[in-house]
Amino acid sequence: MEDERFDRLFADIDAAHAGEQMHERAGEFGDLVAGEIAEATLESRAAAAIGTPVELWAGEERITGEMHEVGSGWCLVAGADEVVINLAALQSLRLGDRVRAAAGAVTVLSIGSPLRRWSAERRECRVAVGRRTVDGRLDAVARDHLQLRRAGGGWELIPLSAVSAVRALR
């Protein structure tokens, strides 16, 4: 009988020690996760969402679709339309519950790269600039601005730094 009491006492002590070790490991894991998040960039977090549904707010616009590509300061989301978003103008990025732990590839290409593809395809676009949008055919993309051919004639030059999003119209 006394042996059983000692066995239960030692079992309780072992369980308490195991519980303390588990809490200690959980705390170390939390510190590790916090350290990893502290080193993450918006681009790397967005790249981890490549191939998954996302919701973004840029300027006055809500953009939904699947994250397709992430570059230096921009991302491309495809849903009903393809949209290039300037990450400097991004207000929020909502990710799903199932984002990959390892980051996808962030291309070193600038925001001009996908826009130059659209320019070569002579695509009609809607450019979000502040609180207004400008529609036209993407005529050219320079180092620091894009050129839209307006429907009524003439061009509009828009600095890339002022662009929050460019939507390719189908």
Backbone torsions as a table, in degrees:
resi	resn	phi	psi	omega
1	MET	NA	-44.6	178.6
2	GLU	-68.2	-32.9	176.7
3	ASP	-62.3	-38.6	178.8
4	GLU	-64.3	-40.4	179.3
5	ARG	-63.3	-42.0	177.8
6	PHE	-65.6	-40.7	178.3
7	ASP	-60.5	-44.4	179.7
8	ARG	-66.3	-39.8	178.7
9	LEU	-61.6	-48.0	179.5
10	PHE	-65.2	-36.2	177.6
11	ALA	-65.0	-40.9	177.6
12	ASP	-64.3	-42.6	179.4
13	ILE	-63.5	-45.0	177.8
14	ASP	-60.4	-43.4	-179.5
15	ALA	-64.5	-41.1	178.8
16	ALA	-63.9	-42.6	179.0
17	HIS	-64.0	-43.4	178.3
18	ALA	-62.4	-39.3	177.8
19	GLY	-63.9	-41.8	177.8
20	GLU	-62.5	-42.9	179.0
21	GLN	-63.6	-40.8	179.6
22	MET	-62.8	-44.6	179.1
23	HIS	-63.5	-39.0	178.6
24	GLU	-63.6	-44.7	178.2
25	ARG	-63.9	-39.9	178.8
26	ALA	-62.3	-40.4	177.7
27	GLY	-64.3	-41.2	177.7
28	GLU	-64.4	-39.3	178.4
29	PHE	-63.6	-43.1	178.3
30	GLY	-60.8	-40.8	177.6
31	ASP	-65.1	-39.1	178.7
32	LEU	-64.3	-45.4	178.7
33	VAL	-62.5	-44.5	179.3
34	ALA	-60.7	-40.4	177.8
35	GLY	-64.6	-40.6	178.5
36	GLU	-65.2	-43.6	179.8
37	ILE	-65.0	-36.4	179.5
38	ALA	-62.1	-28.4	-179.4
39	GLU	-88.9	-11.9	-175.8
40	ALA	-74.4	150.7	174.1
41	THR	-111.0	164.1	176.8
42	LEU	-60.1	-40.8	178.8
43	GLU	-60.6	-44.6	-178.2
44	SER	-67.7	-37.4	177.3
45	ARG	-66.7	-40.6	177.7
46	ALA	-65.5	-39.8	179.7
47	ALA	-64.3	-31.5	177.4
48	ALA	-65.8	-18.5	-178.8
49	ALA	-94.9	4.2	179.5
50	ILE	-57.2	129.7	-179.8
51	GLY	89.5	1.9	-179.5
52	THR	-120.6	158.5	177.5
53	PRO	-69.0	140.6	178.3
54	VAL	-138.6	162.7	172.7
55	GLU	-133.1	128.1	-178.3
56	LEU	-126.5	153.4	169.8
57	TRP	-121.3	122.7	177.5
58	ALA	-137.1	124.2	-175.3
59	GLY	62.5	-129.7	179.8
60	GLU	-96.6	8.2	-168.5
61	GLU	-111.9	136.7	171.1
62	ARG	-96.2	127.4	-176.4
63	ILE	-122.3	126.4	177.7
64	THR	-125.2	152.1	178.3
65	GLY	157.6	-157.9	-179.9
66	GLU	-107.7	133.1	178.1
67	MET	-67.7	122.3	-177.0
68	HIS	-107.7	-38.2	-174.1
69	GLU	-153.2	146.2	177.3
70	VAL	-133.5	131.3	179.6
71	GLY	-127.4	-169.8	-178.2
72	SER	-72.2	93.9	178.0
73	GLY	91.2	9.9	-178.5
74	TRP	-152.8	165.1	171.9
75	CYS	-145.5	158.5	179.0
76	LEU	-118.8	123.1	179.1
77	VAL	-117.0	133.1	179.1
78	ALA	-117.7	126.0	174.9
79	GLY	-139.4	-120.3	174.0
80	ALA	-63.7	-34.8	175.7
81	ASP	-129.8	166.4	170.8
82	GLU	-92.0	137.0	-179.0
83	VAL	-134.5	128.9	172.5
84	VAL	-97.7	126.6	-176.7
85	ILE	-114.0	131.0	174.2
86	ASN	-79.3	114.6	-176.6
87	LEU	-63.4	-22.8	177.0
88	ALA	-68.1	-23.8	179.4
89	ALA	-99.6	0.5	-177.8
90	LEU	-68.6	131.3	178.0
91	GLN	-97.8	-34.4	174.3
92	SER	-162.6	156.2	178.5
93	LEU	-134.7	116.0	179.2
94	ARG	-100.5	124.0	-179.9
95	LEU	-104.4	157.6	175.4
96	GLY	-76.1	178.8	179.0
97	ASP	-72.0	-24.4	-172.2
98	ARG	-111.8	70.5	176.3
99	VAL	-97.3	138.1	-179.7
100	ARG	-61.7	145.1	179.8
101	ALA	-71.5	-40.1	-179.5
102	ALA	-85.4	136.3	-179.0
103	ALA	-69.4	142.8	171.8
104	GLY	-75.3	178.9	-176.9
105	ALA	-76.7	130.6	172.6
106	VAL	-100.6	117.4	179.9
107	THR	-73.8	149.7	179.4
108	VAL	-83.8	-3.8	-178.2
109	LEU	-68.6	149.5	-179.5
110	SER	-80.7	173.9	178.5
111	ILE	-61.0	-22.2	178.5
112	GLY	-65.8	-25.7	-175.5
113	SER	-60.4	-56.5	178.8
114	PRO	-66.3	-30.8	179.1
115	LEU	-69.4	-34.4	176.1
116	ARG	-66.3	-35.9	174.9
117	ARG	-59.8	-45.6	179.8
118	TRP	-65.8	-37.1	177.5
119	SER	-62.8	-42.9	178.2
120	ALA	-63.1	-31.0	178.2
121	GLU	-85.0	-1.6	179.6
122	ARG	57.0	45.4	-176.0
123	ARG	-79.2	143.9	170.5
124	GLU	-79.4	136.0	-175.6
125	CYS	-136.9	158.3	171.0
126	ARG	-118.2	118.9	-176.8
127	VAL	-104.7	123.8	176.3
128	ALA	-88.9	118.7	-179.8
129	VAL	-128.7	106.1	-176.5
130	GLY	60.9	-126.9	-178.8
131	ARG	-93.9	5.6	-179.1
132	ARG	-121.7	163.1	174.2
133	THR	-122.6	148.3	-179.9
134	VAL	-126.1	125.9	179.1
135	ASP	-103.3	145.7	176.3
136	GLY	170.7	176.4	177.1
137	ARG	-86.2	129.3	179.3
138	LEU	-69.5	105.9	-171.7
139	ASP	-90.7	-40.4	-178.7
140	ALA	-159.5	154.1	176.3
141	VAL	-130.5	117.4	179.4
142	ALA	-97.4	-174.2	-178.1
143	ARG	-61.7	-39.7	-174.1
144	ASP	-125.5	5.2	178.9
145	HIS	-153.9	165.0	172.9
146	LEU	-120.0	159.0	-177.8
147	GLN	-121.8	121.2	177.6
148	LEU	-105.7	135.7	172.3
149	ARG	-89.0	115.0	-176.6
150	ARG	-77.5	148.8	-178.4
151	ALA	-60.2	-38.1	-179.3
152	GLY	-81.2	1.0	-177.8
153	GLY	106.6	155.0	179.5
154	GLY	85.2	173.9	-178.8
155	TRP	-118.7	156.1	171.0
156	GLU	-125.3	125.7	177.6
157	LEU	-98.1	128.9	-177.3
158	ILE	-128.0	121.9	177.4
159	PRO	-61.3	136.1	178.5
160	LEU	-60.0	-31.0	179.8
161	SER	-67.7	-20.6	-179.9
162	ALA	-90.4	-12.1	-176.2
163	VAL	-80.9	129.5	172.6
164	SER	-96.3	-35.6	178.7
165	ALA	-158.1	151.1	174.6
166	VAL	-127.1	120.2	-178.5
167	ARG	-105.5	125.0	174.7
168	ALA	-78.6	123.2	179.5
169	LEU	-90.6	139.1	-177.6
170	ARG	-90.2	NA	NA
